Amino acid sequence: MRSGLRRALGFGSGRRRAAVTHPPSRPPQPAGRGLACRGDSEMGAVGVRPVEPLRSTFWCSAVAFPQGAGRSTLFGAHVAHDARRSVRWLQMRVSQLADQLYLGEAQPARAWIDDLDAAAAAMRALLAGESYSLTVRDDQATYVFTAQVSMGTEPILPGRGTSWPM
C-alpha cells in the first residue's frame, strides 16, 4: 500500500533511477578564431560553429622547355595545402626526372634533393608568400619546377599565356 501511495504522489516505485547526464557546456572560443556570430558564449545562443580560418593553398608545377622548340610541356601539377607537402612534391618530381637523365646531368638534381638547407630555404620562401622554382637542364630540354602560394586566382604557367589547367 505504501508503494502505491508513493506512485500516486509522483515519487515512482522507490527504486533509484540512473542519473541523467547532460553534455558539458561548450568552452568559450579563443579570441581571433573565426567570425563572431550566434554561438558565442557572451550571447548565450548555441548552434553555429565558428568559421575556421582559410588555409593556404600552394600550386606546384613541373614544366619542360625543349631546346629549339617554342612550346612548353606541362608534365606535372599538384595542389598542396601546406609548404612541407609542396616541397615534398617538388623533391619527388625532381627525383623522378633525375632517374631518367644521364648520370652527369642528374648530379645537380640529386644534390638538390639531398640538400636539407635547400628544402628549408624553399619552405621559408613559401611560408613568406614568395614563389620557389628550381631549374634542371640537360642537352635536350630545360625543366622548371615551381611552387607558389595561391592568391585565390589560378596562376599563369611558366612560358605560357594560359592559366592553370584544372
N, C-alpha and C positions, 0 to 999 in steps of 0.2 A: 504494500500500500504506500509505503513511504516513497519508493521509486516512482510510482505513478504520480504522486503529488509533485515530485521534483520535475518530472517530464511535463506536467501540466503547467507548471510555473515557468517553464523555459530553461531549466537547468540541465536538460539532457538526461542520459542514463546514469550519470555518475562516473562513467569511465573517462579516463583522460584522453583527450584527442591530441594528435601530433600538432606541434606548434607550427603555425603558418609563418613562413619566412618571406620577406619581401626583398627584392634586389636592392643593394645599396644605392644611394643616390649617386649620380654622376659627379665626379670631382670637377671643380671649376677648371676651364681650359686655360693654358698659359697665354699670356698676352702676346699678340702678334701672330697667332696661328689662325689663319683664315679670316673670313668676314664675320662681323658681329651681326647676328640675326636671331630669330627665335631659337631658343635652346641655351642661351647664355644663362649663367647662374644668377645674374642680377635680375633678369626678367622673370625667372621662375617658370617659364614655359619649357616644355620638353618636346622633342620631335625632330628637329632639323640638326643634323651633324654639321660641325664646322667644315668649311671648304679647305681642302688640302692645298698647299702652295703648288704652283706649277713646277714640274720637273724640267730640267734642261734636256734638250734632245741634241744629239751630235750626229751629223751627216758624215758618213765616210764613203770614199770612192777610190777606185783604182782605175786609172785611165792609161792607155798605151798610145803613144805617138810614133807611128812608123817613120823611119828615115826616108825622106824624099816624098812621102805621101802627105796630102793635105788634110786628111780626115782622121780624127782620133777615134779610139775604140774604148768604150766603157767595158771593162771585164770584171768589175766587182762593185757592189754598192751595199751599204749596210746602214741601219739606223740604230744607234746605241743610246741608252738612257743615262749613262754616266761616262766620265772621262776614262776611267780604267778600262771599261769594255771597248771603247773606241780605240784606245791604244793597243789593246789585245788583238782586236780585229786587224789593225794595221800590221802588227807583228806576224799574225797568221798568214795574211796575204803576201807579205814580203817573203816569208819563208817558203810559201808555195811557188812564188816566182823564182826564188833562188835555187830551188830544186830543179828547175827547168833550164837554168842558164849554165854556161860553161864555168868550170871551177874558178878561173881567174876573174871572170865578170861577176860571179856570185859573191866574191870575197867582201866587197863593201856592204852588200845587203846583209850577209851573215854577221859582219861586225856590228851593224846597227841593231840587229836582233839581240845579240848577246850583251850589248851595252846598256846597263841599268840606268846610267846617267842620262842617256838619250831618251829612254822611256819616261823617266821622271821629268825631263825638260818638256816632253810632249804633253804630259799630264798637266804640268804647271801652265803651259800656254793655253790649253783648252779650258782649264778652270778660270783663267784670266779673261776668257772670252775671245781669244785670238784663234786663228786657224793654224794648223800644223800640216806641213807637207814634207814628203821625202821623195827624192828623185833617184831612180836607179837607171843606169844606161848600159846598153850593150851595143854590138855592132849593127843590129837591125832596128832597134826602137829605143825610145825613152819612155820610162814608166813613172807615172806620178801618183803617189798615194797621198790622199788628203783627208783630214778630219777637221770639221768646223762646227761651231755652235750654231744651232738653228735659231733664227730670229723670227720665226713664225712664217717665213716665206721659203719657198723652195730655192736652193742655191743654184747658181749657174755653174755648169760643169766646166773644168779647165779646157780651153781650146774650142769651146762650142758657144753658140749664142742661145741654146735652148736650156730649159730648166731641167731639174731632176726628173728622171724617168720613173714615176710611181703610178 
